[in-house]
């Protein structure tokens, strides 16, 4: 029974360390877990929207990538959260990998989500 208070004291002291570590402060773990859960649900919802849009409009998106842009590609980038200032550079990258995206809608989804951050 005396070990339980010692365990919590050691845990609290570990949270006071000034050393950097990959686990972070143990006292903040419950809050970090909650934050991660919220972040994951937001990301999954956004990815679901992008996936549905890309799979629905795949041939048209490929044509717009090849042509240098268009309204569907702009909407896909908007859904993925790609900043307006990055879109021109991302379009060049999408054009470079167009053969891959023509074979795999999933690859296009992943690229858009990576570019969107």
N, C-alpha and C positions, 0 to 999 in steps of 0.2 A: 504494500500500500504506500510505503514511503517513496517508492521508485517513481510513481506517477507525478508527484510535484517536481521531482528532480528532472524528469523528462521534459516537462513544460518549461522549467527554468532554463535548461540547456537549449531548448528550441528558441526561446526568447533571446537568449544571448547570441545564438547563431544569427539571428536577424539583425543584430547590432554590429556585425562584422563590417569593417571598411574594405575588405577584400572583395574584388569582383568575382562572381561565379556565375555559372550558367543556370542555376536554379533560382536566383534572386532571393529576396527576403521571404523566409517561410511564413512570416506573419501576413504577407500579402497574397499568398497562394490562393485563398478562396476568392479574393477579388479579381485576381488575374484569370482564374478559371471562368468566372462569370463574364469578364470582358472578352475572353476568347470565344465563349459560346455565342455571345451577341455578334461579334465580328464574323464568325463562321456562318451564322444564319443570314446576315446581310450579304455576304459574299455568295452564298449558295443561291439566294433569291436572284441576285444580279446575274449570276452565271446561267441560271435557268432561263431567264429572259433572253440572254444572248444566244443560248443554245437553240431555243425555239425559233428565234428570228433567223439565225443562220441556216438552220435546217429547212425552214420554210422558203427562204429566198436564196438558196445556195447558188443555182446557176446564174441568177441575176447579179448576185454579189461578185461572182467570179468575173463576169463581164465588166462590171464597174471597176474592179481592181485593175483589169487589163486596160481599160479606157482611161484610167487616171482619176477615177472618182465618180460620184453620183449620189443621189438622195438616199438610196438604200444603204450604201456603204457609210454615209455620214450618220444615218440612224443607228447602224450597228456599232460604230465607234462611240456614239453618244451613250448607247445602252451599256457598253463595256466600260465607260468612264474614262475614255482616252481624252486628255486635255486638248483643246483646240490648237494650242501652240505646237503640239507634238504630231498632229495628224499628217502633215505633209511628209515628215520623215518616216512615219509608220507606213504610209502608203507605198513609199519606195521599198521598204522592207517586205511588205505584202506582195508587191509585184515581183520581187526577186524570188519569192518562194511560191509563186502561183501554181507551178506544176504539183507541188505537194498538196496545196489546198484543193485543187481540182479532184484529187484522188480521195481526200479525207476532209469532210466538213468538220470533224472533231479537231483536226489540226488548226483550222481557221478559228474555231472557238477558243482554243487554248491560246493562240497568238493574240487574239483580241483581248482576252482576259489578262494576259501577261502585260500587254502594252497599257492596259487600263490600270494596272497596279493593284 
